[in-house]
């Protein structure tokens, strides 16, 4: 009995997992460095964005401007992902704490599998209620 098909399945599964991790890492890096341009490259065309309680569906360009304003007002220091999982729709989600010079924020984002790879379909940046 050949182990070749099993090896190919394992290889494909590990490559798919790396793709999700690479995209997650790019999102985390863009948020941590306060780079809305790099972040918007990872968005689907119309993103569900919530920042400080105000949210809607925005184009990539609109979302980039909203995030630029947020990062200008709250310069990021780092983002630590504390939880991840898979939604009932099969999207990967990540929840973390964004430390800025002005305080802490809870960040949640969903990655959706698209033709061009995994892209952010929803991003939420909300005041953190935790004491640090």
C-alpha positions as CSV (number, residue, x, y, z in Angstrom):
1,X,0.0,0.0,0.0
2,X,1.4,3.3,-1.1
3,X,1.9,6.2,1.4
4,X,2.2,8.7,-1.4
5,X,-1.5,9.9,-1.4
6,X,-1.3,10.4,2.4
7,X,1.9,12.4,2.0
8,X,0.3,14.6,-0.6
9,X,-2.7,15.3,1.6
10,X,-0.5,16.1,4.5
11,X,1.6,18.5,2.4
12,X,-1.5,20.3,1.0
13,X,-2.9,20.7,4.5
14,X,0.3,22.1,5.9
15,X,0.6,24.6,3.0
16,X,-3.0,25.8,3.5
17,X,-2.3,26.3,7.2
18,X,0.9,28.3,6.4
19,X,-1.0,30.5,4.1
20,X,-3.5,31.4,6.8
21,X,-0.7,32.0,9.3
22,X,1.2,34.2,6.8
23,X,-1.9,36.3,6.2
24,X,-2.6,36.5,9.9
25,X,1.0,37.6,10.5
26,X,0.7,40.3,7.8
27,X,-2.4,41.7,9.4
28,X,-0.9,41.7,12.9
29,X,2.3,43.4,11.5
30,X,0.3,46.1,9.7
31,X,-1.8,46.8,12.7
32,X,1.2,46.7,15.1
33,X,3.1,49.2,13.0
34,X,0.0,51.4,12.3
35,X,0.3,51.0,8.5
36,X,-3.2,51.4,7.1
37,X,-1.9,51.1,3.5
38,X,-0.4,47.7,4.0
39,X,-3.5,46.6,6.0
40,X,-6.0,47.7,3.3
41,X,-4.1,45.5,0.7
42,X,-5.4,42.6,2.8
43,X,-9.1,43.6,2.7
44,X,-11.9,42.3,0.6
45,X,-13.4,45.0,-1.6
46,X,-16.1,46.0,0.9
47,X,-15.1,45.5,4.5
48,X,-17.2,45.3,7.6
49,X,-15.2,47.8,9.8
50,X,-16.0,48.9,13.4
51,X,-13.7,51.4,15.1
52,X,-14.5,52.7,18.6
53,X,-18.2,51.8,18.4
54,X,-18.8,53.2,14.9
55,X,-19.2,50.7,12.2
56,X,-20.4,50.0,8.7
57,X,-19.4,48.4,5.4
58,X,-16.7,50.5,3.8
59,X,-14.7,50.3,0.6
60,X,-11.0,49.5,1.0
61,X,-10.1,53.2,0.4
62,X,-12.7,54.4,3.0
63,X,-11.5,51.8,5.5
64,X,-7.9,52.9,5.0
65,X,-8.7,56.5,5.8
66,X,-10.7,55.6,8.9
67,X,-7.8,53.4,10.1
68,X,-5.2,56.1,9.3
69,X,-7.2,58.5,11.6
70,X,-7.4,55.9,14.3
71,X,-3.6,55.1,14.1
72,X,-2.8,58.9,14.1
73,X,-4.8,59.3,17.3
74,X,-3.7,56.1,18.9
75,X,-0.2,55.2,17.7
76,X,0.2,51.4,18.0
77,X,2.9,49.7,20.1
78,X,2.1,46.1,19.6
79,X,-0.7,43.6,19.0
80,X,-0.9,40.3,20.8
81,X,-3.3,37.6,19.5
82,X,-4.9,35.8,22.5
83,X,-7.4,33.6,20.8
84,X,-8.2,32.2,17.4
85,X,-10.7,29.8,15.9
86,X,-13.0,29.0,13.0
87,X,-16.5,30.5,12.6
88,X,-19.5,28.5,11.6
89,X,-19.0,29.9,8.0
90,X,-15.4,28.5,7.9
91,X,-13.7,31.8,8.3
92,X,-10.7,32.0,10.6
93,X,-11.0,34.6,13.4
94,X,-8.4,36.2,15.6
95,X,-8.9,38.1,18.8
96,X,-6.1,40.1,20.4
97,X,-5.1,43.2,22.5
98,X,-3.7,46.2,20.7
99,X,-1.5,48.3,22.9
100,X,-1.2,51.9,21.9
101,X,0.4,55.0,23.4
102,X,-3.1,56.1,24.5
103,X,-4.4,52.8,25.9
104,X,-5.5,49.3,25.1
105,X,-8.0,48.1,22.4
106,X,-9.6,44.7,21.7
107,X,-9.0,43.7,18.0
108,X,-11.0,41.1,16.2
109,X,-10.6,40.2,12.6
110,X,-11.9,37.5,10.3
111,X,-10.0,36.0,7.3
112,X,-12.0,34.7,4.4
113,X,-10.7,32.3,1.8
114,X,-10.8,34.1,-1.6
115,X,-9.2,33.4,-5.0
116,X,-6.2,35.5,-4.2
117,X,-5.8,33.9,-0.7
118,X,-7.1,34.8,2.7
119,X,-8.4,38.3,3.1
120,X,-9.8,40.3,5.9
121,X,-13.6,40.5,5.7
122,X,-14.3,42.0,9.1
123,X,-12.2,44.1,11.4
124,X,-13.2,45.5,14.8
125,X,-11.2,47.7,17.1
126,X,-12.9,48.4,20.4
127,X,-12.0,49.9,23.7
128,X,-10.6,47.1,25.9
129,X,-12.5,46.7,29.2
130,X,-9.6,44.7,30.8
131,X,-7.4,46.2,33.5
132,X,-3.7,45.9,32.6
